[in-house]
Amino acid sequence: MGMTVNERLVVSGLLDTYEQAINRRDFAKVAEILEKVEIGEGNIKAIIDKAAKKKPWSRGG
């Protein structure tokens, strides 16, 4: 059984960078990071599509 995306990000030391890119909605950077941890193109697209549909988090709502 392979590692999950989060496990790959933790092991690679890229989790914080990934989360920052998600929070900035920098999906080009998100894709670059996911490619580095060997996530396939179809899965990258699905992850970005899901993240793009979420409303950005804001303090105080």
N, C-alpha and C positions, 0 to 999 in steps of 0.2 A: 504494500500500500504506500502511495506517495504522500508527500507533505501537503498540507493545505496552503493556500496563498499566504495566510497570516504566519504560519510556521516558516515558510520560505523567507518572508520579509524579516522576521525576527532573526533567523539564522544568518541572513546576509547583512544584518545591521542597518537595513533600509526602512524599517517600520516607521520611525519618526519622520523621515523624509517623505515617505509615501503619504502619511497622514497630513502633513503640511501641504503637500500638493493637492490632496483631496479637498482640504479646507479652503485653499485658494482657488479651487476649481480649475487647476492647471492640468487639464487632461492630457496634454502632450507629455508633460513630465510624468504623470501617472503611468502612461503607456510605456515610456522609457524605463521606468523603474520595474514595471511588471515584466518587460522583456529581459531585463537583467537577471530576474529570478526564474527565467525560463517558463513563463506563462504563455500559452498559445494565443495566437492572434484572435481566434474566435472568443476565447475566454476574456481576453483584454477588452474586446468590444463590449461584451456583456457586462463586465464590471464597470466600465466607463458609462455605458448607457444607464445602468441602475443608479450610479452616483450622480449623473447629470439630472435625473428626475427628482432627486431629493432637494428639498429647499435648504439653502445654506443655514447653518446653525448660527444663532445670534444671541448674545448675552442680553437678557431682559426681554426677549421674545418679541 
